[in-house]
């Protein structure tokens, strides 16, 4: 597939961009002058986490650490503490490591080159493309679950994208990009917003969609999903829940926490010990002498 807009995708550009201009949510990392660091923080926080949960944590984070150097000067444990209950706390450690790399290698400024972004700790293909596109207006395919769903329906006529991202998803998104760089950057965020607000997974609002006249899935009668069953993630009773309980105690503590206190977090000894071990292995908890623990220093 060539790196040029698909004929059908070209017909989608104008209506999607008009819709976005009229319906985009007002979010702090989209404000004029928000800067690349604001975009980067938001992208780390938004991974597997809805906007409503991210907003208060983001506001607190940016007030405390408005620049990468501010975060880099703190202990990594402070990043974990500030992450609070966003979940997947290794993201906090990776963002802290990225901030230090930005200070050490890029003079404290988030780099604008895609390859330099990709080289930062914790920055993968999606995040590098998102920062380059949203912060610097570059032409990159920014492919999250929302975008994959929009393209699956509009361009391939399927109700849902594959469960996991594929190389074909990336090729399709690249081929759908407008040629003009600023327009491509706008298109990237517009398709993401369309998937988040209108072309949703369970109950798409097709009557409000600007591209129903071009959508292959809608024009085919919105055929139901016929792929493998999609199972939602469970949380209750999992090791993730135990890890969260343990971290909550450590976040609230101002001094090292004795093991006996952590033992009260969860009744099942074996699962609790396993969860604590993985927290230590992941660098989220530091073991100390005399059976005490703390967030990483």
ABEGO torsion letter per residue (X at the ends): XBBBBBAAAAAAAAAAAAAAAAABBBBAAABBGAEAAAAAAAAAAABGBBAAAAAAAAAAAAAABABAAAAAABBAAAAAAAAEAAEGAAAAAAAAAAAAAAAAAAGGBBBABAAAAAABBGBBAAAAAAAAAAAAGBBBBBBBAAAAAAAAAAAAGBABBBABBBAAAAAAAAAABBABAAAAAAAAAAAAAAAAAABBAABBBAAABAAAAABAAAAAGGBBBABBBBBBBBABGBAAAAAAAAAAAAAABABBBBAAAAAAABABAAAAAAAAAAAAAAGABBBBBGGBBBBBX
